Amino acid sequence: MWAWPKQLSSRGIIGMNRRNIRYIGRYNDRRLYPLVDDKLQTKLLAERHGITTPALIGTVTTQFGVKHLGAMVANVAGFVIKPAKGSGGKGILVIEHVEGDRYIKPSGVALTLEDLKRHVSNILSGLYSLGGSPDVAVVEALINFDERFSAYTYEGVPDIRVVVFRGYPVMAMMRLSTAASDGKANLHQGAVGVGLDIASGRALRGVQFDRARYDHPDTRHELASLMIPDWRNLLMLAASCYEMTGLGYLGTDMVLDRDRGPMLLELNARPGLAIQMANGEGLRCRLDSVERRADGVDVATRVDFAQHHFARRGELPPPEDAPPLAGVAANA
C-alpha cells in the first residue's frame, strides 16, 4: 500500500533529504568519514578503543600480493574476504569451511584458490568500492555462529543494525539472510528485517521487500520469538562508537559470536532509512527527543535513557504454542 507524504510525516518518518541535511550534514564532520568508509580503518580504530571485532587474518593491498593469498588462509577453517571500501554487502565472500583444495561457501558452492585470487584481484581494482577507487582486500576470521539463531536465518550470519544519534541508540533491527539475498544480511538484496524493541531486544515486526513478514521465507520459522541475548551490552557497544568516531549520526552493524558475544562488524556514516519500516515507526520523534538532551552524558546513562523512553510493544503475532519470553507475557 502507498501513503501520502503527509501521512508519513505524521508518523515521524524521515526521508533522505531530512536525514542528509538535518542529521548527517549537521552532526557528521566529513573529515571523519574515512574512519567508517574504510572497514580496515574501522577495525584498527576499534581495536585501539577496546571494542571487539572479528579477528583480522590479513590484508592484500597489491596485485603482486594476491599470489600470497593461499599461504594467508592456510590452516584457517573458515574466513571472510571483503573490500575495505565496499558498501551494501557487495564483494563480500564467505568461506564456511575448507575441504582439501576446495573452499566451500555457505550455499555449498565450492571454489578453487584461483577463484579466490580472482575475487581479491577484482576487489583491488575497485570493482566493489565506493566510486570505483582502488581498494584493499580484508581477510577476517569467520564468526562463530550462535546456534540460537539457526532457525531465523539461511546460509548466513544475521547482523544487528543500531542507529546511534549523539551517542544514544535510537532504533534497531536484526537482518536475517535468505536464499534471495544469497546468504547476505542486506535488505535491498532480499534479507528479512526484524524491528527490535530498544528496551528488551525482542522482535517487533518483520519486513521483506517492503512487505510485512511473520516468518522466515526459507526456514518457515516464526519471527515473534526472536529475542537478542546480552542486549544491554550490545547497546553499550553501539553507543560507545560515538566516542570512538566522533560521528553524531551513525549506523552500527554488529554480530553475536557464540564465544565472544557482541562484536562490531562495521560502521556507516549514512545509515539507510529502511529501519523505520522494520520498526513500523519513524525516527523523527526519537531524534527530536535526543536533541533536547545535554551533551557530556556517559554511555550507561545514554543507554538507560534509550531503553526507558524508546520502549515498544511487539506487533508480531506470537506462535500459539510458544511460552512467554524471558518471563514477560508473550502479548506484552
WOSUL-V348745 format. One record per residue. N is the residue number from 1. RES is the residue in three letters. SS is DSSP state (~ for helix, > for strand, _ for the rest). PSI is psi in whole degrees, -180 to 180 (* if undefined). BURIAL is I if it has 24 or more other ideal C-beta (glycine too) atoms within 12 Angstrom, else O. Layout:
BEGIN
n/res/ss/psi/burial
N/RES/SS/PSI/BURIAL
N/RES/SS/PSI/BURIAL
END
This chain:
BEGIN
n/res/ss/psi/burial
1/MET/_/149/O
2/TRP/_/155/O
3/ALA/_/147/O
4/TRP/_/151/O
5/PRO/~/-36/O
6/LYS/~/-37/O
7/GLN/~/-41/O
8/LEU/~/-42/O
9/SER/~/-38/O
10/SER/~/-22/O
11/ARG/_/7/O
12/GLY/_/16/I
13/ILE/_/128/I
14/ILE/_/144/I
15/GLY/_/-177/O
16/MET/~/-39/O
17/ASN/~/-46/O
18/ARG/~/-41/I
19/ARG/~/-48/I
20/ASN/~/-42/O
21/ILE/~/-50/O
22/ARG/~/-33/O
23/TYR/~/-57/I
24/ILE/~/-48/I
25/GLY/~/-34/O
26/ARG/~/-36/O
27/TYR/~/-8/I
28/ASN/_/109/I
29/ASP/_/124/O
30/ARG/~/-27/O
31/ARG/~/-16/O
32/LEU/~/-9/I
33/TYR/_/-41/I
34/PRO/~/-24/O
35/LEU/~/-28/I
36/VAL/~/-24/I
37/ASP/~/-22/I
38/ASP/_/110/I
39/LYS/~/-30/I
40/LEU/~/-44/I
41/GLN/~/-41/I
42/THR/~/-45/I
43/LYS/~/-46/I
44/LEU/~/-38/O
45/LEU/~/-43/I
46/ALA/~/-41/I
47/GLU/~/-39/O
48/ARG/~/-27/O
49/HIS/_/8/O
50/GLY/_/24/O
51/ILE/_/127/I
52/THR/_/134/I
53/THR/>/163/I
54/PRO/_/143/I
55/ALA/_/137/I
56/LEU/>/121/I
57/ILE/>/-41/I
58/GLY/>/179/I
59/THR/>/155/I
60/VAL/>/119/I
61/THR/_/-17/O
62/THR/_/158/O
63/GLN/_/-32/O
64/PHE/~/-35/O
65/GLY/~/-12/O
66/VAL/~/-34/I
67/LYS/~/-16/O
68/HIS/~/4/O
69/LEU/~/-42/I
70/GLY/~/-44/I
71/ALA/~/-33/O
72/MET/~/-39/I
73/VAL/_/7/I
74/ALA/_/137/O
75/ASN/_/17/O
76/VAL/_/124/I
77/ALA/_/-38/O
78/GLY/_/152/I
79/PHE/>/170/I
80/VAL/>/135/I
81/ILE/>/127/I
82/LYS/>/152/I
83/PRO/>/137/I
84/ALA/_/-31/I
85/LYS/_/20/I
86/GLY/>/168/I
87/SER/_/157/I
88/GLY/_/21/I
89/GLY/_/4/I
90/LYS/_/139/I
91/GLY/_/2/I
92/ILE/_/124/I
93/LEU/>/120/I
94/VAL/>/125/I
95/ILE/>/112/I
96/GLU/_/-40/I
97/HIS/>/171/O
98/VAL/>/133/I
99/GLU/>/100/O
100/GLY/_/-118/O
101/ASP/_/19/O
102/ARG/>/139/O
103/TYR/>/117/I
104/ILE/>/125/I
105/LYS/_/164/I
106/PRO/_/-28/I
107/SER/_/-10/O
108/GLY/_/-8/O
109/VAL/_/133/O
110/ALA/>/135/O
111/LEU/>/157/I
112/THR/_/170/O
113/LEU/~/-35/I
114/GLU/~/-35/O
115/ASP/~/-43/O
116/LEU/~/-43/I
117/LYS/~/-39/I
118/ARG/~/-41/O
119/HIS/~/-44/I
120/VAL/~/-40/I
121/SER/~/-39/I
122/ASN/~/-38/I
123/ILE/~/-47/I
124/LEU/~/-33/I
125/SER/_/-8/O
126/GLY/_/17/O
127/LEU/_/-32/O
128/TYR/_/0/I
129/SER/>/160/I
130/LEU/~/121/I
131/GLY/~/3/O
132/GLY/~/21/O
133/SER/_/154/O
134/PRO/_/145/O
135/ASP/_/180/I
136/VAL/_/139/I
137/ALA/>/126/I
138/VAL/>/129/I
139/VAL/>/118/I
140/GLU/>/157/I
141/ALA/>/147/I
142/LEU/_/140/I
143/ILE/_/137/I
144/ASN/_/99/O
145/PHE/>/132/I
146/ASP/_/114/I
147/GLU/~/-14/O
148/ARG/~/-18/O
149/PHE/~/8/I
150/SER/~/-33/O
151/ALA/~/-12/O
152/TYR/~/0/I
153/THR/_/164/I
154/TYR/_/114/I
155/GLU/_/40/I
156/GLY/_/166/I
157/VAL/_/124/I
158/PRO/_/150/I
159/ASP/>/169/I
160/ILE/>/120/I
161/ARG/>/126/I
162/VAL/>/123/I
163/VAL/>/126/I
164/VAL/>/124/I
165/PHE/>/119/I
166/ARG/_/33/I
167/GLY/_/0/I
168/TYR/>/127/I
169/PRO/>/113/I
170/VAL/>/-26/I
171/MET/>/148/I
172/ALA/>/154/I
173/MET/>/155/I
174/MET/>/138/I
175/ARG/>/120/I
176/LEU/>/124/I
177/SER/_/152/I
178/THR/_/174/I
179/ALA/_/-38/O
180/ALA/_/-33/I
181/SER/_/8/I
182/ASP/_/39/I
183/GLY/_/12/I
184/LYS/_/144/I
185/ALA/_/64/I
186/ASN/_/119/I
187/LEU/~/-38/I
188/HIS/~/-22/O
189/GLN/~/1/I
190/GLY/_/7/I
191/ALA/_/159/I
192/VAL/>/131/I
193/GLY/>/129/I
194/VAL/>/114/I
195/GLY/>/142/I
196/LEU/>/138/I
197/ASP/_/123/I
198/ILE/_/-31/I
199/ALA/_/-39/I
200/SER/_/-18/I
201/GLY/_/15/I
202/ARG/>/154/I
203/ALA/>/139/I
204/LEU/>/-53/I
205/ARG/>/159/I
206/GLY/>/150/I
207/VAL/>/148/I
208/GLN/>/131/I
209/PHE/_/44/O
210/ASP/_/15/O
211/ARG/>/150/O
212/ALA/>/142/O
213/ARG/>/131/I
214/TYR/_/-10/I
215/ASP/>/169/I
216/HIS/_/133/I
217/PRO/_/-21/I
218/ASP/_/-45/I
219/THR/_/-18/O
220/ARG/_/15/O
221/HIS/_/135/I
222/GLU/>/155/I
223/LEU/_/-13/I
224/ALA/_/-29/I
225/SER/_/-1/I
226/LEU/_/126/I
227/MET/>/133/I
228/ILE/_/122/I
229/PRO/_/160/O
230/ASP/_/37/I
231/TRP/~/-45/I
232/ARG/~/-40/I
233/ASN/~/-36/I
234/LEU/~/-43/I
235/LEU/~/-37/I
236/MET/~/-41/I
237/LEU/~/-46/I
238/ALA/~/-45/I
239/ALA/~/-35/I
240/SER/~/-14/I
241/CYS/~/-17/I
242/TYR/~/-50/I
243/GLU/~/-35/I
244/MET/~/-39/I
245/THR/~/-28/I
246/GLY/_/4/I
247/LEU/_/130/I
248/GLY/_/-26/I
249/TYR/>/113/I
250/LEU/>/142/I
251/GLY/>/123/I
252/THR/>/129/I
253/ASP/>/122/I
254/MET/>/159/I
255/VAL/>/160/I
256/LEU/>/113/I
257/ASP/>/138/I
258/ARG/_/-35/O
259/ASP/_/-33/O
260/ARG/_/-5/O
261/GLY/>/-152/I
262/PRO/>/135/I
263/MET/>/145/I
264/LEU/>/127/I
265/LEU/>/-54/I
266/GLU/>/172/I
267/LEU/>/158/I
268/ASN/>/122/I
269/ALA/_/-8/I
270/ARG/_/59/I
271/PRO/_/141/I
272/GLY/_/172/I
273/LEU/_/-1/I
274/ALA/_/-17/I
275/ILE/~/-28/I
276/GLN/~/-39/I
277/MET/~/-41/I
278/ALA/~/-30/I
279/ASN/~/-13/I
280/GLY/_/29/I
281/GLU/_/147/I
282/GLY/_/162/I
283/LEU/_/-21/I
284/ARG/~/-47/I
285/CYS/~/-38/I
286/ARG/~/-41/I
287/LEU/~/-41/I
288/ASP/~/-41/O
289/SER/~/-42/O
290/VAL/~/-36/I
291/GLU/~/-25/O
292/ARG/_/-5/O
293/ARG/_/150/O
294/ALA/_/157/O
295/ASP/_/171/O
296/GLY/_/20/O
297/VAL/_/138/O
298/ASP/_/166/O
299/VAL/~/-48/I
300/ALA/~/-41/O
301/THR/~/-38/O
302/ARG/~/-42/I
303/VAL/~/-40/I
304/ASP/~/-46/O
305/PHE/~/-47/I
306/ALA/~/-44/I
307/GLN/~/-30/I
308/HIS/~/-44/O
309/HIS/~/-20/O
310/PHE/_/20/I
311/ALA/_/146/O
312/ARG/_/154/I
313/ARG/_/144/O
314/GLY/_/151/I
315/GLU/_/-22/I
316/LEU/_/136/I
317/PRO/_/127/O
318/PRO/_/150/I
319/PRO/_/144/O
320/GLU/_/-34/O
321/ASP/_/13/O
322/ALA/_/139/O
323/PRO/_/163/O
324/PRO/_/147/O
325/LEU/>/123/I
326/ALA/_/38/O
327/GLY/_/4/O
328/VAL/>/138/O
329/ALA/_/141/O
330/ALA/_/-24/I
331/ASN/_/16/O
332/ALA/_/*/O
END
